[in-house]
Amino acid sequence: MNPIVLIHGFMDQSAVFNSMFLYLENQGYNVHAIDLTPCYGTADLKVLAQQVKEYIDKTFEKEEKVNLLGFSMGGLVTRYYLQKLGGVEKVDKYINVSAPNNGTIMAYLLPFLGIKQMRPQSDFLLDLNKDINESLSKVKCLFLWTPFDLMIFPAKSSIMKSFPVERIPVLTHKWMISDRRVLERVNKFLKEK
């Protein structure tokens, strides 16, 4: 089994994945979760994506494939790593959980650069979404979202229509990485050939 790297979102740290980390570890995976710094939306998401690249490059052998999961803002950070920093050559399977793939209205609440990049129609998102089909074609992808998400607003902003997308009715944004249904779906996807 390929190792899996978990990337957190806005105002979080790797500890946010405690439930998922333990669940996946109990399923036999070699699980890694890193801390992006700073995580408060002040940094350019491209800089955070570079941190993901550096961690993966230092931690794993050059030929070794990994699986990658990005939650919330971490979903955009991981997509940038995959699409713009060569991550598609390193990653076998990618899971995007409740990320503002098409922006979130909530990003208008703060003026920080990383937050502005999560606004609908931001230059960052327009650039990331313009070639997503081609740039992610080498990676097996799964996009998960909940209709009850109040951080990603509208919640359907998480949907990327060209890829497998699954709606899991979890009651809050934060619970998307600890809800049993999500954990089981992630495990099932990772085990698929």
C-alpha positions in Angstrom: 0.0 0.0 0.0 1.2 3.5 -0.8 1.7 5.8 2.1 -0.9 8.6 2.5 -0.2 12.2 3.3 -2.9 14.3 4.9 -3.0 18.1 4.4 -5.1 20.3 6.7 -6.9 23.5 6.1 -7.3 27.0 7.3 -6.5 27.6 11.0 -5.8 23.9 11.6 -2.8 21.8 12.3 -2.1 18.1 11.5 -3.8 17.2 14.8 -7.1 17.9 13.2 -6.7 14.5 11.5 -6.3 12.5 14.7 -9.5 10.4 14.0 -8.6 9.8 10.3 -4.9 9.2 11.1 -5.8 6.5 13.7 -8.5 4.9 11.5 -6.1 4.7 8.4 -3.2 3.5 10.5 -5.5 0.7 11.9 -6.3 -0.2 8.3 -2.5 -0.8 7.7 -1.5 2.5 6.0 1.7 4.4 6.6 0.0 7.8 7.4 1.7 11.2 7.4 0.1 14.5 8.3 2.1 17.7 8.1 1.7 21.2 9.6 1.5 24.0 7.0 2.9 27.3 8.3 1.4 29.8 8.6 -2.1 28.3 8.4 -4.1 31.5 9.0 -4.6 32.4 5.4 -1.9 35.0 5.4 0.5 33.0 3.2 0.1 32.5 -0.6 -1.4 29.1 -1.1 1.5 28.5 -3.6 4.0 28.8 -0.8 2.0 26.2 1.3 2.0 23.9 -1.8 5.8 24.2 -1.9 5.9 23.0 1.7 3.9 19.9 0.6 6.3 19.3 -2.2 9.4 19.7 0.0 7.9 17.3 2.6 7.1 14.6 0.1 10.4 15.0 -1.7 12.4 14.7 1.6 10.3 11.9 3.1 9.8 9.4 0.3 12.1 7.8 -2.3 12.1 9.4 -5.7 10.3 6.3 -7.3 7.9 5.8 -4.5 4.3 6.7 -5.1 2.1 8.3 -2.4 -1.6 9.0 -1.9 -2.6 12.5 -1.0 -5.7 13.9 0.8 -6.4 17.6 1.1 -9.1 19.0 3.4 -10.7 22.4 3.0 -7.9 25.0 2.1 -5.6 22.0 2.0 -7.6 20.8 -0.9 -6.5 23.8 -2.9 -2.9 23.6 -1.6 -2.7 19.9 -2.7 -4.3 20.7 -6.1 -1.6 23.3 -6.7 1.1 20.9 -5.7 -0.4 18.3 -8.1 -1.2 20.6 -11.0 1.6 23.1 -10.9 4.5 21.6 -9.0 4.8 18.2 -10.6 2.9 16.3 -7.9 1.0 14.3 -10.6 4.3 12.3 -11.1 4.5 11.4 -7.5 0.8 10.8 -6.5 -1.2 7.7 -7.3 -4.5 8.6 -5.7 -5.9 12.0 -4.6 -8.8 12.8 -2.3 -10.2 16.3 -2.1 -12.5 16.8 0.9 -14.7 19.8 1.3 -12.4 22.2 -0.5 -13.5 25.5 -2.0 -12.6 24.3 -5.5 -14.7 27.0 -7.1 -14.4 29.5 -4.2 -16.3 30.3 -1.1 -18.2 33.5 -0.2 -16.7 33.1 3.3 -13.4 34.2 1.9 -14.7 37.8 1.6 -14.6 38.0 5.4 -10.8 38.4 5.7 -8.4 40.4 3.6 -5.4 38.0 3.7 -3.7 36.8 0.5 -4.4 33.1 1.1 -8.0 33.9 1.9 -8.4 36.1 -1.2 -7.2 33.2 -3.3 -10.2 31.2 -2.1 -12.7 33.7 -3.3 -14.9 32.8 -6.3 -13.3 33.8 -9.6 -10.0 34.7 -7.9 -7.0 34.6 -10.3 -5.6 31.7 -8.3 -8.8 29.6 -8.8 -9.2 30.6 -12.4 -5.7 29.5 -13.2 -6.0 26.3 -11.2 -9.4 25.3 -12.7 -8.6 26.2 -16.4 -6.6 23.0 -17.1 -7.7 20.7 -14.3 -8.9 17.9 -16.6 -5.6 17.7 -18.4 -3.4 18.3 -15.4 -5.0 15.7 -13.1 -5.6 13.1 -15.8 -2.6 11.0 -14.5 -4.0 10.7 -11.0 -7.0 8.7 -9.7 -9.2 11.4 -8.0 -12.2 11.5 -5.6 -13.9 14.7 -4.5 -16.1 14.5 -1.3 -18.5 17.2 -0.1 -21.4 17.8 2.2 -24.4 19.9 1.4 -24.4 21.1 5.0 -21.0 22.9 4.7 -21.1 26.5 5.9 -17.4 27.2 5.5 -17.5 26.3 1.8 -20.4 28.4 0.7 -22.2 27.5 -1.4 -21.4 24.0 -0.5 -21.6 22.9 -4.2 -18.4 24.9 -4.7 -16.5 21.7 -3.7 -17.8 19.9 -6.8 -15.5 19.4 -9.8 -17.9 17.9 -12.4 -15.3 16.2 -14.5 -14.2 13.9 -11.7 -15.8 11.3 -9.4 -17.7 13.4 -6.8 -19.6 12.0 -3.8 -22.0 13.8 -1.6 -21.9 12.6 2.1 -24.4 14.4 4.3 -22.2 15.2 7.2 -23.6 18.0 9.5 -20.5 20.3 9.6 -17.5 21.1 7.6 -15.0 20.1 10.3 -16.7 16.7 10.8 -15.9 15.7 7.2 -12.6 14.3 8.3 -13.8 12.3 11.3 -17.3 11.1 10.2 -17.2 7.3 9.9 -18.9 7.3 6.4 -16.1 9.5 5.1 -13.4 7.5 6.7 -14.8 4.3 5.2 -15.1 5.9 1.8 -11.5 7.1 1.9 -10.4 3.6 2.8 -12.4 2.0 0.1 -11.1 4.4 -2.5 -7.5 3.8 -1.4 -8.0 0.0 -1.7 -9.5 0.2 -5.2 -7.2 -0.9 -8.0 
